[in-house]
Amino acid sequence: MTADVIVLGLGGMGSAAASALARRGAKVLGFEQFPFAHHRGSSHGHTRIIRTAYYEHPAYVPLVKRAFTLWQELEARTGRHLLTPCPCLNIGSSDSEVVRGVQAAAAEHGLEIETLTASEIVARYPQFRLPADSVGVLERAAGFLLVEECVRAHLDDARAHGAELHAETPVVSWRAVGNTVEVTTATGTHTAAKLVITAGPWATRLLADIRVSLSIMRQVQLWFAPDPKPPLFARERFPIFLCDTPGGAFYGLPATDGRGLKCARHYGAPELDSPEAVSWDVTPADLAPVAAFLREYLPAAGANTSAEVCQYTLTPDRHFVIDRHPALLNVAVACGFSGHGFKFAPTVGEILADLTLHGTTAHPIELFRANRRRVATRL
């Protein structure tokens, strides 16, 4: 046997799982089909938002609270700066999913939020131009993560604790063999007692047997160059934002370096069958909806300067799958993070280590079971 645990896929979730397992003393062998911290999956694009008053469901709040702690511990262990505090402003009509969801999560978990009218938002953040019926919910327990640095930090942490990790090593297949698992890569076959599959968009192939419908959505992250004088979009003057509009949901982050203001549409693109169907070329059609949103809501955002394509792996209800394989109890799976999962990576890694080594976890994951009843989502 070559390892205690094999981890397939070493992006945001797989790197965190490898770190958590190795720190518990497991002999970890990990495989990634691309270079480490690559730009062909879901864990790239310089920044990711982390927020606590979680509109998607109150069940996420304990997990993101734990994530804040674990990101800070990872910073301390690796000496890397990963997490920058920044307020998050959630904008929509009073009955929008974003506004109602944030208020519900805050009420259930006793979180501190501030509700603002449109005029109060504009008085505080004059960069915005908003419909009169807009409402904003501001939370300060939020920030952004340096996404590629986070992946590298988890990989370094895993290696520092003895993990053997291989980049540019595609997985051809995996199978159960008695009480072990066998993984075949482009370079050979490996066996282990346990297996963790964190394959991102490639879960559509590697986890086709867990009876969860997964689809891929191509998304484009865009950066814009506002006038730097005065620095209206700097973190000291401008928040992270989520904005639910009649034209779709959009999010943005302040200008933190030479890249400028980051903004993108959340969802709104066709659902695809596999990552092979994703085009990595950015077109004018990708810019159009974001540019239209900025013209209406943030007219001083400036011109588009750069763009990157990424992938969402979607479940029907847009909630994650974190569970043991329904037929193989020595296989743990995490997939379908639906465009809002990266912030949870160290917590997901901790859960996967629990499930792999002990078969259970103290974290509340009923919402994320593979066999759950699906719930409707609108965004």
C-alpha positions, 0 to 999 in steps of 0.5 A: 500500500502506497499511502493511508489516504489518496487525494484526487484534485489539489485545488482549494478543497483538495489542498486543504484536505491534504493539509488537514489529513497530513497534520493528523499524521496520515500518510497522504498522496495527492494528485493534481492534473494541472500545475499547482494553483492553476487557472483552469478550475475554480480556485484562481482569480486573485481574490475570493470573498469571505462573509459570515451573514450567509444569505444562501442558508443559515447552516453555513454560518458555523462553517464560515466562522470556523473557516476564519479561525482556520485561515488565520491559523494557516497564516500563522503556520506558513507565514503568508498573508491570506485574509484581508478584512473588508466590510461586505454590503449586500444590496437588493430590494427589501424582499430580495433573496440576498437581503432577506437571506442575510437578515435571516442568517444574522437573526438566527446566529446573533450576527451584527449587521446594519440595514441601510436605505438607498440614500444612506448607502449613497451617503456612505458610499457615493460610488453607488447609484441605486434605485430608490427602493434599494436596501443594503445590509452591511456586515463587518465580519467579512473580507477577501482571500488571496486565492492562489496564495491560499492554495499554495499555503495549504499545499506547503503545509501538507508537504511540511507535514509529510504529504507527497503531492504530484502536479501535472499527473492526470487521474485515469480512473479509480476503483475499490479493491476489497477494503482498499482503493486503487487509483490509476494515473498517467504515471502508474497505479497506487493503492491506499486505505482511503480516498478523498475526491475533490476534483472540482469540475472534473467531478462530473466524470470522477463522481458520476456514480454518487447520484448527484446531478452536477453541471458546469457554468462558465463564469468570467471575472473582470477587472476595471480601472477607476480613476485613482485620484481620488482613490474612491474604490480603495478598500478604505473607502469601498466595500465588498458588495453583492447586488441582486438586480433585475438584470441578475446578481453581481459581486465586486471587490475594491481595488486592492492593487494594480488590477483595479476594481473586480466585478463579475456576474454571479450565475446567469450563464448556460449550464454545461455537461462537462469542463471540456465544453468550457471556452477559455477565450473571453469575448465582448459578450462576456463583458456586456452584462457586467459593463451594463451593471456598472454603468447603472450602479457604479458609473465611475468604475472605469474601463475594463482592463483584464478578464479571467474565465473560471468554472462553477460546478453546480448542484441543482439546489446550489448547496455543496456536496460533502459526504462519504461515498454512498456505496463506499465508506472509505471514500469521502467526496466534496464537490458542487461548490456552486460558485460560493465555496472557496471561503470554506476550504479549510473547514471542508478540509477538516470535515473531509479529514474527519469523515476519512479517518473517523467516518463522522464529523462534529460539523453540521453537514446535513445540508450537504449530504449527497442524498438530501432532498433538493431545495429550490434556488432562484439566483 
